[in-house]
Every structure is written in structure tokens, then in C-alpha cells.
Amino acid sequence: MYPAAHRLSSALKTSLPVILSGIISILLVELILRLVGISYPVFDIYDPLRGHALKPDKTGIYDKEGFSFMEINSLGYLDVDHSINKPNGVYRIAVLGDSFTEARNVALETTYWKQLESALLAQGKQVEVLSFGIGGYGTAQELITLKKDVLQFSPDLVILGFYPGNDIFDNARYLSRNDDTFRPFYQIIDGKLEKDESFKEISLSYLANRFLLSAVHHSRIMELVNQARRNIQVIGMQSSSQQLPEFSIIDPNLADGIQREALEDAWQVTERLLQEIKQLLEQRNIDFVVLVITTPESVHPEYLAQEFSLFPDGIPYYAENRLSELGQRLGFRVVTMADSVKEKIREQNLFLHGFEETGLGIGHWNEAGHRHASQLLLESISPGQQSEPESRLKIHSGNL
């Protein structure tokens, strides 16, 4: 036998027991975790159209920020199942959005869209509200979701929950701050919206992330590792809760140089995407409402007590104002929330964002945030009976 081959054979004989022992240990730990019932489920999966989605029919507890028992429906959304065929006489509302609309932080019945449904039903309206919100989505993914799933349910109204804190950035590859590997984008090329699906390009990073995203659904050990990562994030949130949240600069006029151009480009793409959604719905005689979700800093009691005196004019409400102007030009309703609730927040020292465990005033809406959003929507819309075409959705004019 050649010396090199002999050395390889000897190395294999030496390392084989170690490898087998390691495999057996891993399998044993996996078995113990399953027998004991220790599980930290992950709900996201790869999606070839939108980059990522929720795993259909997955259930489990979510406690990273807030708490809920999540039950993903058969289509892959955090909602109950709904029949594709709309019941006679029912006014159907579909809701699009990101993590604020998905709302895994609170119980299903306390989400803003579910509370809206309950309130309308209590008024005697024949209404059904369906949620298509998925955490991490930008307007591009919401447009794709509209085409892929929403329209087949024949909604009479589509509400899009728009979060200025990251939706602008998530609509531009060069600004996106989301650590999600898989995301389609749109660009304006020669005046037209062109889809950028480069997230599908095969690379070592792509393959590694695809493997990890799949493995975590089949291995309790991988779930445990991921939970450790979550715990580190929670510790970071608790630490940051001791400080006031920073403003996200989304006004191009407040940025400099290349950043200003990048922000304005991202806004242009965002506005074109909203225009595309509006036109798509208008062709089907479907009403469209944009709910501008509050950012933590825009409704933080301490900032409101100072009336934003420490910050340049226009920062808190730039997105609300720009989106409202867009809605007026294109003919869709924009429901703005931050300016509407500031007096109540001042009077009651009310926190719409955050949870006791991870810190108030940061992160996602708590139950109070969802409650106030549902109340504003309830004041803004009034579904009519489907049997009377002239009494379609009434969208009240004026600021809320």
C-alpha cells in the first residue's frame, strides 16, 4: 500500500469512531428533546415568489416579543381558514402588511383587523376580514401577495398596513436593512417597474440559508440553536429599551449626498408600487385604503411631551404627509394614526409599542396599539350591503 493511502486509511480508522459517536450523540439529544417536548418552532419558510412566507398549518408558541399561540392557516397566513367563494351578502375586507399586520406578538382576537371585524359585526354589518400580512414584507412582496392569493377571495376592500419604519428601505435593495436573505425588489427602468429576482441566484450563501431555513423545521436541536439567537436579540431589546428610540430618517430632504438620492429613489419605487396596487384593484372595482402604522418614536410619550422639540420639523409625520398627498392624487384613502392619537398619549402616558418583558416604547404594537388602529379604521370606513350597489364602502373624508 502507498504511504499516502496508508495514512488516509489510518486516519479514517481513528476518526470513524469519533464521527459515529458524534452522530449518535446528536441523534440522542434530538430524541430527548422530542420526548421531553422541548420545541421552539420557526414559522418562516422559503417562497420562490416572495422570498419567504409562513409555513402552512404550522402551530406553536411565539414569545420573543409579546406572546401568542400561533396557528398558521392552510394558505400560509396567521389567520383562520376562509372559503375562496365569498358568502352571499358579505362585505369582504382583505388586509396586507408586514409584521404589524401579521401580529404574532398578540392574540389573534386582539389584532387590529380582527377587532375591526368584531366591531363591524357588532354594528350588524355582514363583514369578513381576511389577513394576508407576513413579517418582513415590503410593498413589493405585498403586491405579489395581492396577485398570488388575495384577489382569488374577491375582496370588496383591501387595506394595506404601511410601516414607515422600514417599508421604504425594504423597497430598495441598496437600502434594505432587513437581514432576510430572500427578497424580490422592483426598480424603475425607463419609466417602468421591473422586477429584480436576483435573490434566486445560486450561491454558497443562498444554499446555506436555504438549508438552514429548511433544517430548522425538522430538527429540535436547530430550533434550540435558533432560540438561543432569539434570546440574545431579546437581551438586546431590553438593553435598548432603556434609551429613547431613534428616528428613522425617511425624508430625503434631511439626508445628504448619495443617501438623499437613494431615499428619493426608494420613495419613487414605493409610490409606483402603491399606484400599481391601486390600478389593479380599481380594474376590479375594489376599494383601497392605506393605514399608516405608527413608528415607536412618532408616538412615544416622552417625545410627545417635548413636542419633538429636539428634532427637525416634519420628521414624525413625513411619511403620513407624503402618502396622504399620493392618495389624493391617485384616489385612495390614507388613514394616518400618529397625529390622531398624540393627545391621548400625552394625557394617559400611553404606550402603543412594546411589552413589559422587552421594554415599552419600542418594537411592535401591543394590544393598545392594535386597539387604537382598529378604532381609527372603524371611524374611517363604513361597509354597505352587497345587495345595494350604491351603498358600497363609504370612505369618510378629512383627517381622523
N, C-alpha and C positions, 0 to 999 in steps of 0.2 A: 504494500500500500504506500502511495506517495505520502511524504511527510505532511503536506498541507491537508490532504484528505484525512489523514490520521488525527491531526489536531482538531479538525472540524467534528469528526466522529466523537472524539473525547469530550469536546465542548458540549455536544448535544447530549451525551450520556450524563454529563454533570448537571446541565441546566434543565433537562427534561423533568426530573422530579420536582424542581423548584417551580417550573411552569405549571405542572399538574396540580401541585399543592396550592398555587395561587388561584387557579381556575376553580378548584374545589372550594376554597375559602370564599370566593366571590359568590358562587352558587349557594353556599350555605348561608351567607349573610342575606342574600336575596330571598331565600326560603324563610328565614327567621322573620324578616321584615313583613313578608306576606302573611305568615302565620299569626304574628302579633297584631297585624292590621295597621301598621305604620305606613301612611301614604301622604304624599304632598303633591297632589295632581297638578299637571300643567295642562292648560286648556287650548293653547295655540298649536296650530299645525301649518305646514307649508301649503300654499294655494297657488296654482300655476297662473291664475289671472291677476290676483291681488297681492301676491307675495306671501301673505299669511292670513289665516282665518281661525275660527274656533272649531274644535273637533266635535262633529255632530254626536248628540246623545251622551256626551261626557258629563259626569256629575262629580261633585266634590266640594270641599270647604275652601273658601278663599279668606285669608286673614292677614295678608301683607299690609293692607291699609283699609281699615274698616273690617267688616265681617259679613259673609253671606254664604249660604249653601247654593252653589251654582248648579243649574240644570240646563245644559245646552239642548236646544230642540233638534229635531231630526234634520233641519236645514242648516244648522250651524250657527244659531244666534241665541243669545241669552234671553229667551222668551218661551212662552208655551207654544205648542204647535197650533197652526191655523190652517183652515181649509183654503185651497187655492181659489175655489169658487166663492165669491162673496155672497153671503146670505141676502135674500131679498129685503129691501128696505133699510139696509145697514149702510151707514156712512163710515168708510174705512180710512183710517189715518196710518200712514207708514212713516217711521222715524229713522233717519240716517244720522250717523255721527261717529265719534271716536269713543274713548274710554269713559267720558262723562255720560254718554248715552248708553253704552253697554252697561255701565254702572254695576260692576261686580263688587263695589265697595259697600253696597247697601242691599237690603232685602228687595226682592222683585216688586212687591206691592208698594214700596216707598219710592221707586224711581219716578222721575218727573212725568214720563209718558204714561206710566200705569196709573199714577194719581190723576192725570188729565182724563184718562178713560173712565175712572171711577166717578169723578166729578160730573162728567157729561152724562153718564148713565143715571146718576142721581137726579139730574135735571129732566130725565125722561127721554133723552136722546137715544136713538138706536145707533150706537157707535162701537167700533172695534179699533183698537190701536195695536199696531204690529211694530216691533223693534227690529232694526237691522244694523244696530250700532256695534262696532268692533273696535277695541282699543288699539291705538296706534295709527288709525286710518287718517289720511289726509283727504282733501276734496277729490283727488284723482281716484282713489280707491272707492270713495263713496259714489262717484259717477259710474264706475264699473259695477258696483253692487246694485245700483239702481237698474242698470240694464240686465244684469245677470239674474237677479232674484225679485226685486221689488215690483216691477211692472206686471209680472205674471199674476200678482194678487189684486190687480185692478183697484189701486187706492184712489180715493177722491181728493186726498190731500197728502202731500209729502212735506214733513218738517225736517229740516237739516239743522242739527246742532253744530254750530261753528265755534271752535275754541281758538281764540286769537293767540293763546299762549304758545301754540306750536303748529297750528294748521297752515299758517303762511309759510313757515320754514319747511314743513313736510311736503309742500307742493313744489319744492325746488331741490334738485339733487345737491347742489353746491351749498345749500343752507341747512339741509335736514340734520337735526340734532338727535334724531331717534337712532338708538343703537341697533335697530332692527335691520338685519341683512337684506331682507327681501322686500322690495317696494318698487312698484312701477311709478313713473313720472310722466308728465306731459310737458312739452315745450312748444313755444310759438315759433314756427319756422315759416317764413314767407307769408305771415299773417294767418297761418292755420295751426290748429292744435295738432301736434304729432306725439304719439305715444312713445315713450322710452322704456323698453322692457329689458334693459341690459342686466337686470337682476337675475335673469335666467342664464347668463353666460357661465359656462362651466369653468370652475377654478378650484384650487385646493380649499380656499375659504368657503366657496359655495358648497362643495361636497361635505366639508367638515360640519358646517352649520346644518345642512340637510340631515346628516347622520344624527347629530345631537338632538335636533328637534323631533326626530322620529324615535330615537332611543329612549328619551325621557318618558314616552308613553308606554314603554314596555318594561322598564326597569325601575324597581323601587330604590335601588342604590342611586341611579341617576336622579330620581326625584329628591332623594336626600341631599345630594350634592347641590342641586338647584335650590333647595330650601335654605341651605347654608348661605348661598349667594343672596337670596331674598332677605335673610336676617341681617346680613351686612348692609343691605340697602335700607332696611328699616332703621338700623342704628344711625345711618347717615341722615335719614329724615328726621329722627328725633333730635339729632345734633343741630340740623339746620332750622328746626322749629324754634330754637332759642333766638333766632335772628329774623328780622322782617324779610319777607320775600322780595327779591329784586325784580324790577320792572323789565319786561321783555321789550326791547326796542324794536317795534314793528313799523314805526313811522320813518320812511326813507329820509324825510327832512331832518331827522335827528341823527342820522348816520353820516359817515364820512367816506369819500372816495369810492372805492370798489364796493364796499358794503352798501352804500346808498344805491348804487346801480343794481346790485344783486337783490336788495329788498324790493325795489320797484319792479324788477323783472318778476319776482315771486308774486307780487300783488297782481301784476298783469295776468299771469297764468291763472291765479286764483279766480280773478274776475271772469276770465274766459270760461273756466270750468263751471262756475255758477251760471253763466249765460247759457252754456250747453245744457245744463240740467233744466233750467227754466224753459228753454225751447223744446226739449224732449218732452217735458210734462205738458206744455201748452198744446203740443200737437195732439195730445190725448185728452185734453180738457181736464187736466189735473191741476189743482191749486198748489201753490208753492209758498212756503214760509221758512225763513231763516231765523233761528233762535241763536242770538249771540251769547254764548256762555261766558260767565264771568271768569276772569283770572283772579288768583288769590290776592294779588296786590290791589286790584281795582275795587275790591270790597272788603279790604282789611280794616277793622275798626280803628287801628292806630293811625293808619294813613288817612282815613276819612276824618278823624278827629283833627288832623292837621290840615285838612282840605288840600292835601297833596302839595303843600307849600314848598316842600323840599325838592320838587321835581318840575321839569319843564311843562309848560301848558300843553294840554292835549294828549299827554301820554296815556292816561287811564282810558280815554274813550275814542282814541283814534280809529280803531277797528270798527267800533259801533257807528261812528260818523261816516266812515268811508263805505261801509256795507249798506248803510241806510241810503246814501246817495246812489249807490249802484242799484238798489232795489227800486228807487223812484224812477231811475232811467229805464230799467228793464221791465218793471211792472210786477214785482213780487214784494210781499210784506216782509219786513225785517223787525223782529221783536228784540229790543235791547233791554238788558236787565240791570246792568251795573248802576247806571244813573237812577234807575227806578227804585232801588232798594236802599240807597245810601242813607236816607233819613232814618229809616227803621233800624239800620245797623248802628248808627250813631246813638240812637235813643236806648237800644237794648244791648249794646256791645255784643252784637250777634255775629257769630262766625258761620259762614256758609260753606267754607272749605275746612277740611281737616278733621281729625279724630283724636280722642283723648290719648290713645296709645302711641300715635305717631306725631302728634302735635297739631294744635288748632291753627287755622290761618294759612295752611299750606296744603298742597296736593289737591285731591278731588273733592267734589261736593259731598257733604254729609247729608243727613235727612233734611236738615233745614234748607240747604241749597236746592235740593230736588223739590221740596215743598213750594218754595218761592217761585221756582221756574214754572211749575205746573199752574200756579195761581195766575202768573202773568199770561201764560198761553190761554188759560181759560177765559181771561178778560179780553183776549185778542181775537179769538175765533169763536164762531157760532155755527156749527153744522146744521143744515136744514134736512128735511126728509127727502129721501131719494125719489119719492114718487112725485115730487113737485120740482121740476127743473128750474123754476125761477127762484127757488129757495136754496140754492147751493150755498157753499160756505160763504158766510159774511165775515170779511176781514175788516175790523174796525180801524178807522184812520186815526192819525195822531200818535204821539209818543205815549208809551204806557207810563 
